[in-house]
Amino acid sequence: MNITLTPTQMAELIDSARAELVAQLITRFAADLQLLTVVQVCGLLNMNQKALESIKADLPRVTIVPGSVIRYRACDVAEFIQRRRD
């Protein structure tokens, strides 16, 4: 059986497959993609922003806008807490 698709049908099929793959990846890696603000991380760690700055080598951060918007991945914060508990 030979199936022939028009360029439009092929583009729609590829777009649909891409959207499904992105949805699956987001679902599977949601914890890695969840970003927390500095205030949220300070609350979770029960420390002020100055103390958080002092541990930046131990806690990776994501710079969204250089110099102004800093976020932390939830999974990195959880790992940091676990390391401190052990």
DSSP file (Angstrom, degrees, kcal/mol; ACC not computed):
  #  RESIDUE AA STRUCTURE BP1 BP2  ACC     N-H-->O    O-->H-N    N-H-->O    O-->H-N    TCO  KAPPA ALPHA  PHI   PSI    X-CA   Y-CA   Z-CA
    1    1 A M              0   0    0      0, 0.0     2,-0.5     0, 0.0     0, 0.0   0.000 360.0 360.0 360.0 129.0    0.0    0.0    0.0
    2    2 A N        -     0   0    0      2,-0.0     2,-0.5     0, 0.0     0, 0.0  -0.940 360.0-160.7-113.6 125.6    1.4    3.3   -1.0
    3    3 A I        -     0   0    0     -2,-0.5     2,-0.5     2,-0.0     0, 0.0  -0.908   3.0-164.3-109.1 130.5    0.2    6.5    0.7
    4    4 A T        -     0   0    0     -2,-0.5     2,-0.4     0, 0.0    -2,-0.0  -0.954   5.3-166.7-115.9 129.4    0.7    9.9   -1.0
    5    5 A L        -     0   0    0     -2,-0.5    -2,-0.0     4,-0.0     0, 0.0  -0.885  19.1-125.3-114.3 145.0    0.4   13.1    1.0
    6    6 A T     >  -     0   0    0     -2,-0.4     4,-2.8     1,-0.1     5,-0.2  -0.427  35.0-105.3 -75.9 161.1    0.2   16.6   -0.3
    7    7 A P  H  > S+     0   0    0      0, 0.0     4,-2.4     0, 0.0     5,-0.2   0.875 123.6  51.7 -56.0 -36.7    2.7   19.1    1.0
    8    8 A T  H  > S+     0   0    0      2,-0.2     4,-2.4     1,-0.2     5,-0.2   0.924 110.4  47.0 -66.0 -44.5   -0.1   20.6    3.2
    9    9 A Q  H  > S+     0   0    0      2,-0.2     4,-2.4     1,-0.2    -1,-0.2   0.904 112.1  50.9 -63.4 -41.2   -1.0   17.3    4.7
   10   10 A M  H  X S+     0   0    0     -4,-2.8     4,-2.5     2,-0.2    -2,-0.2   0.919 110.5  48.8 -62.9 -43.7    2.7   16.5    5.3
   11   11 A A  H  X S+     0   0    0     -4,-2.4     4,-2.6    -5,-0.2    -2,-0.2   0.903 112.0  48.9 -62.9 -41.9    3.1   19.8    7.1
   12   12 A E  H  X S+     0   0    0     -4,-2.4     4,-2.3     2,-0.2    -2,-0.2   0.891 111.3  50.1 -64.8 -40.0    0.0   19.2    9.2
   13   13 A L  H  X S+     0   0    0     -4,-2.4     4,-2.4     2,-0.2    -2,-0.2   0.918 112.6  46.3 -64.4 -44.5    1.3   15.7   10.1
   14   14 A I  H  X S+     0   0    0     -4,-2.5     4,-2.7     2,-0.2    -2,-0.2   0.920 112.8  49.9 -65.0 -44.1    4.7   17.0   11.1
   15   15 A D  H  X S+     0   0    0     -4,-2.6     4,-2.4     2,-0.2    -2,-0.2   0.904 111.9  48.7 -60.6 -41.6    3.2   19.9   13.2
   16   16 A S  H  X S+     0   0    0     -4,-2.3     4,-2.2     2,-0.2    -2,-0.2   0.922 112.5  47.1 -64.5 -45.0    0.9   17.4   14.9
   17   17 A A  H  X S+     0   0    0     -4,-2.4     4,-2.4     2,-0.2    -2,-0.2   0.903 112.5  50.4 -63.6 -41.4    3.7   15.0   15.7
   18   18 A R  H  X S+     0   0    0     -4,-2.7     4,-2.5     2,-0.2    -2,-0.2   0.921 110.5  49.1 -62.7 -44.9    5.9   17.9   17.0
   19   19 A A  H  X S+     0   0    0     -4,-2.4     4,-2.2     1,-0.2    -1,-0.2   0.896 111.7  49.3 -62.7 -40.7    3.1   19.2   19.2
   20   20 A E  H  X S+     0   0    0     -4,-2.2     4,-2.3     2,-0.2    -1,-0.2   0.910 111.4  49.3 -65.6 -42.1    2.5   15.7   20.6
   21   21 A L  H  X S+     0   0    0     -4,-2.4     4,-2.5     2,-0.2    -2,-0.2   0.919 111.1  49.1 -63.8 -43.9    6.3   15.2   21.3
   22   22 A V  H  X S+     0   0    0     -4,-2.5     4,-2.6     1,-0.2     5,-0.2   0.914 110.7  51.0 -61.6 -43.2    6.5   18.6   23.1
   23   23 A A  H  X S+     0   0    0     -4,-2.2     4,-2.1     1,-0.2    -1,-0.2   0.911 111.5  47.8 -61.4 -42.8    3.5   17.8   25.2
   24   24 A Q  H  X S+     0   0    0     -4,-2.3     4,-2.7     2,-0.2    -2,-0.2   0.909 112.2  48.9 -65.0 -42.3    5.0   14.4   26.2
   25   25 A L  H  X S+     0   0    0     -4,-2.5     4,-2.6     2,-0.2    -2,-0.2   0.906 111.0  49.7 -64.8 -41.8    8.4   16.0   27.0
   26   26 A I  H  < S+     0   0    0     -4,-2.6    -1,-0.2     2,-0.2    -2,-0.2   0.915 114.0  45.9 -63.4 -42.0    6.8   18.7   29.1
   27   27 A T  H >< S+     0   0    0     -4,-2.1     3,-0.9    -5,-0.2    -2,-0.2   0.929 116.0  45.5 -64.8 -45.5    4.7   16.1   31.0
   28   28 A R  H 3< S+     0   0    0     -4,-2.7     3,-0.2     1,-0.2    -2,-0.2   0.862 123.7  32.6 -68.4 -37.1    7.7   13.8   31.5
   29   29 A F  T 3X S+     0   0    0     -4,-2.6     4,-1.5    -5,-0.2     3,-0.5  -0.031  76.5 126.5-112.3  30.6   10.2   16.5   32.6
   30   30 A A  H <> S+     0   0    0     -3,-0.9     4,-1.6     1,-0.2     3,-0.2   0.879  73.7  53.7 -56.9 -41.5    7.8   18.9   34.4
   31   31 A A  H  4 S+     0   0    0      1,-0.2    44,-1.0    -3,-0.2    43,-0.3   0.863 109.2  48.8 -64.2 -34.6    9.9   18.9   37.6
   32   32 A D  H  4 S+     0   0    0     -3,-0.5    -1,-0.2     1,-0.2    -2,-0.2   0.788 114.3  46.4 -73.2 -26.3   13.0   19.9   35.6
   33   33 A L  H  < S+     0   0    0     -4,-1.5     2,-0.4    -3,-0.2    -2,-0.2   0.649  84.4 104.6 -92.0 -16.6   11.1   22.7   33.8
   34   34 A Q     <  -     0   0    0     -4,-1.6    40,-2.6    -5,-0.2     2,-0.4  -0.530  57.4-159.6 -71.4 122.6    9.4   24.2   36.9
   35   35 A L  E     -A   73   0A   0     -2,-0.4     2,-0.3    38,-0.2    38,-0.2  -0.857   3.2-156.2-107.9 139.0   11.2   27.4   37.8
   36   36 A L  E     -A   72   0A   0     36,-3.3    36,-2.3    -2,-0.4     2,-0.1  -0.857  16.4-122.2-112.2 146.4   11.1   29.1   41.2
   37   37 A T     >  -     0   0    0     -2,-0.3     4,-2.4    34,-0.2     5,-0.2  -0.326  30.4-106.1 -78.0 167.0   11.6   32.7   42.0
   38   38 A V  H  > S+     0   0    0     32,-0.5     4,-2.6     1,-0.2     5,-0.2   0.905 122.6  52.2 -58.6 -42.7   14.3   33.9   44.4
   39   39 A V  H  > S+     0   0    0      1,-0.2     4,-2.1     2,-0.2    -1,-0.2   0.906 109.0  49.5 -62.7 -42.6   11.6   34.7   46.9
   40   40 A Q  H  > S+     0   0    0      2,-0.2     4,-2.4     1,-0.2    -1,-0.2   0.918 112.1  47.7 -63.1 -43.6   10.1   31.2   46.6
   41   41 A V  H  X S+     0   0    0     -4,-2.4     4,-2.6     2,-0.2    -2,-0.2   0.909 109.8  52.7 -66.1 -41.3   13.5   29.6   47.1
   42   42 A C  H  X>S+     0   0    0     -4,-2.6     5,-2.0     1,-0.2     4,-0.9   0.906 110.4  49.0 -59.4 -41.1   14.3   31.8   50.1
   43   43 A G  H  <5S+     0   0    0     -4,-2.1     3,-0.3     2,-0.2    -2,-0.2   0.913 111.7  48.0 -64.6 -42.9   11.0   30.7   51.6
   44   44 A L  H  <5S+     0   0    0     -4,-2.4    -2,-0.2     1,-0.2    -1,-0.2   0.882 119.4  38.7 -65.1 -38.1   11.7   27.0   51.0
   45   45 A L  H  <5S-     0   0    0     -4,-2.6    -1,-0.2    -5,-0.2    -2,-0.2   0.489 105.4-128.1 -91.9  -3.8   15.1   27.2   52.4
   46   46 A N  T  <5 +     0   0    0     -4,-0.9     2,-0.3    -3,-0.3    -3,-0.2   0.945  68.5 114.5  55.4  53.1   14.1   29.6   55.2
   47   47 A M      < -     0   0    0     -5,-2.0    -1,-0.2    -6,-0.1    -2,-0.1  -0.953  65.5-107.5-144.3 163.4   16.8   32.1   54.4
   48   48 A N     >  -     0   0    0     -2,-0.3     4,-2.0    -3,-0.1     5,-0.1  -0.361  39.5-100.3 -87.1 173.8   17.1   35.7   53.2
   49   49 A Q  H  > S+     0   0    0      1,-0.2     4,-2.3     2,-0.2     5,-0.1   0.833 121.0  56.2 -65.9 -32.8   18.3   36.7   49.7
   50   50 A K  H  > S+     0   0    0      2,-0.2     4,-1.4     1,-0.2    -1,-0.2   0.914 108.5  47.2 -65.3 -41.9   21.8   37.6   51.0
   51   51 A A  H  > S+     0   0    0      1,-0.2     4,-0.7     2,-0.2    -2,-0.2   0.885 110.1  53.6 -66.2 -37.9   22.2   34.1   52.4
   52   52 A L  H >< S+     0   0    0     -4,-2.0     3,-1.0     1,-0.2    -2,-0.2   0.909 105.8  53.3 -62.6 -41.7   20.9   32.6   49.1
   53   53 A E  H >< S+     0   0    0     -4,-2.3     3,-1.3     1,-0.2    -1,-0.2   0.850 102.9  58.8 -59.6 -34.6   23.5   34.6   47.2
   54   54 A S  H 3< S+     0   0    0     -4,-1.4     3,-0.3     1,-0.3    -1,-0.2   0.703 107.9  45.0 -72.2 -18.1   26.3   33.2   49.4
   55   55 A I  T XX S+     0   0    0     -3,-1.0     3,-1.7    -4,-0.7     4,-0.9   0.203  74.8 116.2-106.6  15.8   25.4   29.6   48.4
   56   56 A K  T <4 S+     0   0    0     -3,-1.3    -1,-0.2     1,-0.3     3,-0.1   0.748  70.8  60.7 -61.1 -23.5   25.0   30.2   44.7
   57   57 A A  T 34 S+     0   0    0     -3,-0.3    -1,-0.3     1,-0.2    -2,-0.1   0.813 109.2  43.1 -70.5 -28.0   28.0   27.9   43.9
   58   58 A D  T <4 S+     0   0    0     -3,-1.7    -2,-0.2     1,-0.2    -1,-0.2   0.575 114.1  52.9 -91.8 -11.4   26.1   25.0   45.5
   59   59 A L  S  < S-     0   0    0     -4,-0.9    -1,-0.2    -3,-0.1    18,-0.1  -0.897  82.2-137.6-131.7 102.5   22.7   25.8   43.9
   60   60 A P        -     0   0    0      0, 0.0    13,-0.4     0, 0.0     2,-0.3  -0.216  22.5-160.8 -58.4 145.6   22.6   26.2   40.1
   61   61 A R        -     0   0    0     11,-0.1     2,-0.5    -5,-0.1    11,-0.2  -0.914  14.6-131.3-129.1 158.2   20.5   29.1   38.9
   62   62 A V  E     -B   71   0B   0      9,-3.7     9,-2.7    -2,-0.3     2,-0.8  -0.932  14.4-150.9-109.8 124.1   18.9   29.9   35.5
   63   63 A T  E     +B   70   0B   0     -2,-0.5     7,-0.2     7,-0.2     9,-0.0  -0.857  20.3 171.5 -97.2 112.2   19.4   33.4   34.2
   64   64 A I  E    S+     0   0B   0      5,-2.4    -1,-0.2    -2,-0.8     6,-0.1   0.905  79.9  18.7 -85.8 -47.5   16.4   34.4   32.1
   65   65 A V  E >> S-B   69   0B   0      4,-1.1     3,-2.6     0, 0.0     4,-2.1  -0.972 100.0-111.3-123.4 113.4   17.4   38.0   31.6
   66   66 A P  T 34 S+     0   0    0      0, 0.0     4,-0.1     0, 0.0    -3,-0.0  -0.134  96.8   3.9 -49.4 127.0   21.1   38.6   32.3
   67   67 A G  T 34 S+     0   0    0      1,-0.1     3,-0.1     2,-0.1    -4,-0.0   0.313 135.2  43.2  84.5  -8.7   21.6   40.7   35.4
   68   68 A S  T <4 S+     0   0    0     -3,-2.6     2,-0.7     1,-0.2    -1,-0.1   0.678  97.0  55.2-137.4 -39.1   17.9   40.9   36.4
   69   69 A V  E  <  +B   65   0B   0     -4,-2.1    -5,-2.4   -32,-0.0    -4,-1.1  -0.880  58.0 172.0-112.5 109.1   15.7   37.8   36.1
   70   70 A I  E     +B   63   0B   0     -2,-0.7   -32,-0.5    -7,-0.2     2,-0.3  -0.925   2.7 175.5-115.0 136.8   17.1   34.8   38.1
   71   71 A R  E     -B   62   0B   0     -9,-2.7    -9,-3.7    -2,-0.4     2,-0.4  -0.920  19.0-141.8-134.4 162.0   15.2   31.6   38.6
   72   72 A Y  E     -A   36   0A   0    -36,-2.3   -36,-3.3    -2,-0.3     2,-0.3  -0.982  23.4-118.0-125.4 137.0   16.0   28.2   40.2
   73   73 A R  E >>  -A   35   0A   0     -2,-0.4     4,-1.9   -13,-0.4     3,-0.5  -0.570  20.2-134.1 -72.8 135.2   14.8   24.8   38.9
   74   74 A A  H 3> S+     0   0    0    -40,-2.6     4,-2.5   -43,-0.3     5,-0.2   0.867 105.8  55.2 -57.6 -38.7   12.6   23.1   41.4
   75   75 A C  H 3> S+     0   0    0    -44,-1.0     4,-2.1   -41,-0.3    -1,-0.2   0.857 106.4  51.1 -66.0 -33.9   14.6   19.8   41.0
   76   76 A D  H <> S+     0   0    0     -3,-0.5     4,-2.3     2,-0.2    -1,-0.2   0.886 110.5  48.7 -68.8 -38.6   17.9   21.6   41.8
   77   77 A V  H  X S+     0   0    0     -4,-1.9     4,-2.5     2,-0.2    -2,-0.2   0.923 111.6  49.4 -66.0 -43.6   16.4   23.1   45.0
   78   78 A A  H  X S+     0   0    0     -4,-2.5     4,-2.3     1,-0.2    -2,-0.2   0.907 112.1  48.3 -61.3 -41.7   15.0   19.6   46.0
   79   79 A E  H  X S+     0   0    0     -4,-2.1     4,-2.5     2,-0.2    -1,-0.2   0.893 110.0  52.3 -65.6 -40.1   18.5   18.1   45.4
   80   80 A F  H  X S+     0   0    0     -4,-2.3     4,-1.9     2,-0.2    -2,-0.2   0.927 110.6  47.6 -60.8 -46.0   20.2   20.8   47.4
   81   81 A I  H  X S+     0   0    0     -4,-2.5     4,-1.5     1,-0.2    -2,-0.2   0.918 111.4  50.9 -61.2 -44.0   17.8   20.2   50.3
   82   82 A Q  H  X S+     0   0    0     -4,-2.3     4,-1.6     1,-0.2    -2,-0.2   0.902 108.5  51.5 -63.1 -41.3   18.4   16.4   50.1
   83   83 A R  H  < S+     0   0    0     -4,-2.5    -1,-0.2     1,-0.2    -2,-0.2   0.881 110.3  49.8 -61.8 -38.2   22.2   16.9   50.1
   84   84 A R  H  < S+     0   0    0     -4,-1.9    -1,-0.2     1,-0.2    -2,-0.2   0.780 109.9  51.1 -72.1 -26.7   22.0   19.1   53.2
   85   85 A R  H  <        0   0    0     -4,-1.5    -1,-0.2     1,-0.2    -2,-0.2   0.795 360.0 360.0 -79.9 -28.9   19.8   16.5   55.0
   86   86 A D     <        0   0    0     -4,-1.6    -1,-0.2    -5,-0.2    -2,-0.2   0.476 360.0 360.0 -76.5 360.0   22.2   13.6   54.3
